[in-house]
Amino acid sequence: MPEADPASHIPLHPLAFQVLLVLMDGDLHGYGIAKAIEEKDTRLGRIYPTNLYRRLRDMATDGLIGETQSHDGEGARRSTFEITKLGHDVAVEEARRLETMVVDARRYKLLAQRSGQR
């Protein structure tokens, strides 16, 4: 049974966090998730299907996302993924963790205090 405490899933792998963010916009199949992430953050580079589907499987096992099966008109099986309540709560916790890290980075002048400054 998945751990219901969001903090127990932190820190998230960067790809898992991106998956949760993309699924906040709505349910998607694996290819759609990969394309949305690649468009959103070009620094991640190409997302390989093997890595993505392994991550999706693990996230589903952990209860962060749900998976539904459907069949297209030609009988091919297709999985669609959705964020769960736990997944949403974990994304919130991860965002808070990252925000704290950004505050620390700014304190050490690794990032600009305001947009456009260094």
Order of alpha helices (4+ residues) and beta strands (2+ residues): alpha-beta-alpha-alpha-beta-beta-alpha
